[in-house]
Amino acid sequence: MNNLFRTLLIKLTSNICERMALRVSASACGWGLYQPEEPKCLRDIKKH
């Protein structure tokens, strides 16, 4: 009984961690594609 409970708990925990990792990685890809426009005050600094 104790072994069954431990196995179920490990499977549940690993499933939750896997789903969280997938969401974080998908979110990171989305943020990697996001390129905000530079403010005008910073555009002049790059030209010097």
C-alpha positions as CSV (number, residue, x, y, z in Angstrom):
1,M,0.0,0.0,0.0
2,N,2.8,2.4,0.9
3,N,4.7,1.6,-2.3
4,L,1.6,2.2,-4.4
5,F,1.0,5.6,-2.7
6,R,4.6,6.6,-3.3
7,T,4.5,5.6,-6.9
8,L,1.3,7.6,-7.5
9,L,2.8,10.6,-5.8
10,I,6.0,10.4,-7.8
11,K,4.0,10.1,-11.1
12,L,1.7,13.0,-10.1
13,T,4.7,15.2,-9.2
14,S,6.6,14.4,-12.3
15,N,3.5,15.1,-14.5
16,I,3.0,18.5,-12.8
17,C,6.7,19.4,-13.2
18,E,6.7,18.3,-16.9
19,R,3.7,20.5,-17.6
20,M,5.3,23.5,-15.9
21,A,8.5,23.0,-17.8
22,L,6.6,22.9,-21.1
23,R,4.7,26.1,-20.3
24,V,7.9,27.9,-19.3
25,S,9.7,26.8,-22.5
26,A,6.8,27.8,-24.7
27,S,6.7,31.2,-22.9
28,A,10.4,31.7,-23.3
29,C,10.1,31.1,-27.1
30,G,7.3,33.6,-27.2
31,W,9.4,36.2,-25.3
32,G,12.4,35.5,-27.6
33,L,10.4,36.4,-30.6
34,Y,9.1,39.7,-29.1
35,Q,11.3,42.6,-30.2
36,P,10.1,45.9,-28.8
37,E,10.7,49.1,-30.7
38,E,13.6,51.2,-29.3
39,P,12.9,54.5,-27.8
40,K,14.0,57.5,-29.8
41,C,16.4,58.7,-27.1
42,L,18.4,55.4,-27.4
43,R,18.5,55.4,-31.2
44,D,20.8,58.4,-31.2
45,I,23.3,56.8,-28.8
46,K,24.0,53.8,-31.1
47,K,24.9,56.1,-34.0
48,H,27.8,57.7,-32.2
